[in-house]
Amino acid sequence: MAEHARQTVYEELLDALLLEPELEGFLAAAAEISAQRLGLAAPGGCSIAVERIRRPRLSAPSLGLSGPVPDLEYGTGSPGDTVLGGGPGVVIRDLAADQQWPGTGAAAAAGLRSAIVLPLHGNRGALSCYSDRPGLFDERETQRAKELAAETAKVLRLALLLDARAHRAANLQAALESRTVVDLAAGIIMGQNGCSQQAAIDILRSVSNTRNIKIRNVAAGVVSAVSDRVNTHFDE
């Protein structure tokens, strides 16, 4: 706690990003920071969820958070789903008494009694916080949570940018590796059949379509078969 007093939330989040550059790790660390700043102990805590273009929704909880909260956060028409869809923040003062949102009964049965779900503006993200005390998120605590969400949103933009760049780099590497193995397989087929490169590629593509297998996997099979024969020859 003394460390928290010396650091701003923004500084603490930046440190978390340096320590956990992968997105899921950062989300968990950021959720933990929010839980500690709000004084939310187990079974309560916080979680952060983000949506990325053409990629699965990603979420991570703080260490103390327990209980069946997925339906409350991600179910159709849930507070989390509403906020991630661009809706306003949601405050549930008593999960045991609430009849508006899905998943509140199960969360209450697990010891969670109040919740707040806030948008992380500038991102498709949401900060969800839970307490074992009903009515915790009054005007004062709601304002504190909003301030945390605002600071989290700033650093989350950087985390998402780093994640997107890492994803593009991984895709590029996979594409280069795929092209390499396809070129190798095409060269093998050209040598075996005395055909052009385009004809060899067409053979690979035809096998890919007929067997419903990715062309990279077909090519890898060709390369592997030749490699095995070469290894067997030298072993002998």
LINFENPE-V935619 format. One record per residue. N is the residue number from 1. RES is the residue in one small letter. SS is DSSP state (alpha for helix, beta for strand, coil for the rest). PSI is psi in whole degrees, -180 to 180 (NA if undefined). NEAR is the number of other ideal C-beta (glycine too) atoms within 10 Angstrom. Layout:
{{N RES SS PSI NEAR} {N RES SS PSI NEAR}}
This chain:
{{1 m coil -35 7} {2 a alpha -37 6} {3 e alpha -41 8} {4 h alpha -40 12} {5 a alpha -30 6} {6 r alpha -23 8} {7 q coil 145 14} {8 t coil 165 10} {9 v alpha -43 19} {10 y alpha -45 13} {11 e alpha -41 12} {12 e alpha -39 20} {13 l alpha -39 25} {14 l alpha -42 15} {15 d alpha -40 15} {16 a alpha -39 21} {17 l alpha -37 20} {18 l alpha -38 9} {19 l alpha -31 10} {20 e coil 74 17} {21 p coil -22 13} {22 e coil 142 12} {23 l alpha -46 21} {24 e alpha -41 13} {25 g alpha -40 15} {26 f alpha -42 25} {27 l alpha -43 25} {28 a alpha -42 20} {29 a alpha -41 21} {30 a alpha -38 30} {31 a alpha -39 27} {32 e alpha -41 20} {33 i alpha -45 24} {34 s alpha -44 27} {35 a alpha -43 25} {36 q alpha -41 18} {37 r alpha -33 19} {38 l alpha -4 21} {39 g coil 35 12} {40 l coil 109 23} {41 a coil 163 12} {42 a coil 142 14} {43 p coil 0 18} {44 g coil -175 25} {45 g beta -162 27} {46 c beta 161 28} {47 s beta 156 25} {48 i beta 134 28} {49 a beta 143 24} {50 v beta 151 22} {51 e beta 138 15} {52 r beta 150 16} {53 i coil 126 7} {54 r coil 29 5} {55 r beta 157 11} {56 p beta 152 7} {57 r beta 139 15} {58 l beta 136 16} {59 s beta 158 23} {60 a beta 138 21} {61 p beta 164 21} {62 s coil 168 25} {63 l coil -37 12} {64 g coil -12 17} {65 l coil 129 22} {66 s coil 178 15} {67 g coil 163 20} {68 p coil 77 13} {69 v coil -8 26} {70 p alpha -43 15} {71 d alpha -35 18} {72 l alpha -32 28} {73 e alpha -39 24} {74 y alpha -10 18} {75 g coil 155 14} {76 t coil 127 8} {77 g coil 7 11} {78 s coil 167 22} {79 p alpha -45 28} {80 g alpha -43 27} {81 d alpha -39 21} {82 t alpha -46 18} {83 v alpha -43 23} {84 l alpha -27 23} {85 g coil 5 12} {86 g coil 4 8} {87 g coil 172 14} {88 p coil 170 9} {89 g coil 157 17} {90 v beta 132 19} {91 v beta 126 18} {92 i beta 109 24} {93 r coil -30 15} {94 d coil 104 15} {95 l coil -31 27} {96 a coil -30 14} {97 a coil -15 12} {98 d coil 138 19} {99 q coil 7 6} {100 q coil -40 9} {101 w coil 144 22} {102 p coil 147 15} {103 g coil -5 22} {104 t alpha -37 24} {105 g alpha -44 17} {106 a alpha -39 16} {107 a alpha -42 26} {108 a alpha -39 22} {109 a alpha -25 12} {110 a coil 3 15} {111 g coil 2 15} {112 l coil 133 27} {113 r coil -25 22} {114 s beta 157 25} {115 a beta 155 29} {116 i beta 136 25} {117 v beta 122 29} {118 l beta 144 25} {119 p beta 146 22} {120 l coil 90 25} {121 h coil 140 12} {122 g coil -6 12} {123 n coil 160 19} {124 r coil 74 17} {125 g beta 163 28} {126 a beta 141 28} {127 l beta 121 27} {128 s beta 130 28} {129 c beta 143 30} {130 y beta 145 33} {131 s beta 155 24} {132 d coil 7 19} {133 r coil 126 12} {134 p coil 144 16} {135 g coil 14 12} {136 l coil -39 23} {137 f coil 72 22} {138 d coil -169 11} {139 e alpha -43 8} {140 r alpha -49 8} {141 e alpha -33 19} {142 t alpha -41 16} {143 q alpha -41 11} {144 r alpha -43 17} {145 a alpha -38 25} {146 k alpha -39 15} {147 e alpha -41 12} {148 l alpha -43 22} {149 a alpha -39 23} {150 a alpha -43 16} {151 e alpha -40 21} {152 t alpha -40 26} {153 a alpha -36 18} {154 k alpha -49 16} {155 v alpha -29 22} {156 l alpha -35 26} {157 r alpha -42 15} {158 l alpha -43 13} {159 a alpha -41 25} {160 l alpha -36 20} {161 l alpha -45 10} {162 l alpha -40 15} {163 d alpha -42 20} {164 a alpha -41 14} {165 r alpha -40 10} {166 a alpha -39 13} {167 h alpha -43 15} {168 r alpha -41 10} {169 a alpha -41 10} {170 a alpha -40 10} {171 n alpha -40 10} {172 l alpha -43 10} {173 q alpha -43 10} {174 a alpha -39 11} {175 a alpha -41 11} {176 l alpha -42 10} {177 e alpha -40 12} {178 s alpha -44 16} {179 r alpha -39 12} {180 t alpha -47 13} {181 v alpha -34 20} {182 v alpha -42 21} {183 d alpha -40 15} {184 l alpha -45 16} {185 a alpha -40 25} {186 a alpha -40 22} {187 g alpha -39 15} {188 i alpha -45 17} {189 i alpha -40 21} {190 m alpha -43 17} {191 g alpha -37 11} {192 q alpha -39 12} {193 n alpha -9 11} {194 g coil 38 8} {195 c coil 175 15} {196 s coil 168 11} {197 q alpha -41 12} {198 q alpha -40 10} {199 a alpha -38 13} {200 a alpha -42 23} {201 i alpha -40 19} {202 d alpha -37 14} {203 i alpha -46 19} {204 l alpha -43 19} {205 r alpha -38 13} {206 s alpha -44 12} {207 v alpha -40 16} {208 s alpha -46 16} {209 n alpha -41 11} {210 t alpha -41 9} {211 r alpha -5 11} {212 n coil 47 6} {213 i coil 143 13} {214 k coil 142 11} {215 i alpha -32 18} {216 r alpha -40 19} {217 n alpha -36 13} {218 v alpha -46 22} {219 a alpha -41 26} {220 a alpha -36 18} {221 g alpha -40 16} {222 v alpha -48 22} {223 v alpha -42 18} {224 s alpha -41 12} {225 a alpha -43 12} {226 v alpha -41 17} {227 s alpha -42 12} {228 d alpha -40 10} {229 r alpha -40 10} {230 v alpha -44 10} {231 n alpha -41 10} {232 t alpha -40 9} {233 h alpha -46 8} {234 f alpha -30 7} {235 d alpha -36 6} {236 e coil NA 5}}
